Amino acid sequence: RPLFQALQALAADNAAFFREQRGDTESGRRFAAAFAALSEHGRRLEPALRHFCRLYHRFDLDAATPGNGYRSLVQTARCCLAHAVHKS
């Protein structure tokens, strides 16, 4: 949840900045739209990842091997989110 909250806050701040400060330029409008889209994608991704986190333990190979495709998907999405937060 904190990663999604950080993404939402940063995306909203950046979208507002580019709308207000650079809204008269094509690049400003494009950046504002990109940050608005990033925020929307984050809002839609959070419930899906939360659902996978509740279920992925069921698909582990065995008790000693906590690994499966769902776990990998969640970890990859978390890495992408962290990168988006860092770049924002």
N, C-alpha and C positions, 0 to 999 in steps of 0.2 A: 504493500500500500504506500509506503513513503516514496518509493521510486515513481509511482504514478502521480502522487501528489506533487512531487517536484517537477515532473514533466508538465503537468497541467499549469502550474504556476509560471514556469519559465516560458512555455508556449504562449500563454495569455499575455505575459509581459512583453515578449518579443513581437507578437502580432500587434499589440497596441502601439508599441514604439514605431514599427514600420508603417502602420496606418496613419499615425499622428505626425511623425517627423519626416517620413519619406513617402507619404501617400501620393504625392504629386508626380512621382517617377514610376516608370514601368517596373524597375527592380524592386522598389519599395512595395508596390502592390503585389508583386509575385512573392516576396518574402512574407508579407502579411498573410497571404493566402496559404503559403506552405506551412506557416506556424499554426494557422487555424486548422488545417488538415491534420497536422501532427497531433494536435490536441484532441480532435475528433477520433482519430485512430486509437489514441491511448484510452479514451473513454470506452471504446468498443472492445478493445483488447483485454482490459482488466477483468471483466467477468469471465471471459473464456479461460484466461490463465488461472484464475481462482478455482474454476471448475476442474481443470487439469490437475492442479495441486492437491485437490481433495481426492483424486482418483488414481494418480500415477503409481502409488505404492502397490496397488493391486496387480500391476503388470510387471513387477520386478521379476528377474529370472529366478531368484530364490531369496531367502532372508539374508544371506551373506553377500548377495550381489544386487545392490540397489541401482539397477540400470535398465532403461528401456527407452523406446522412442518418444514417449510422452515426457519423460524426464528431460530428455535431450531438447525437445521442443521448448519446454518451459525455460531451461537454462539459456538456450539461444535467444529467446525473446527477452529475457532479463538482460543479457549482454547488449542486445540492440537498444533496449530502453536506457541502460546506463550510458551508452555511447551518445544517444540522442540528448540525454540530460547534460552530459559533459559538453557537447557541441553547442547546446542552447545557452 
